[in-house]
């Protein structure tokens, strides 16, 4: 079955659907759209997962539908694959960069 990215506004969807809703609501609340980047990670189960990276002058933070906590990227325990790039639909690769928490747990 093909995965379709859509807004999970009805409370149903998978990880990227929830991130799309978060990004939409944050933009409506006044956050700059380019500060909110869809990001692909490998989660604690070794599976692909989508999170929303919020780029700030205090560092990059992760909004994740698996937790209510807003964490700095390096405290999530995830391995980072790629995120939206600086322009258009291009993506920036992390080259499977593991957060220090993930590295310490391995």
Order of alpha helices (4+ residues) and beta strands (2+ residues): alpha-beta-beta-beta-beta-beta-beta-alpha
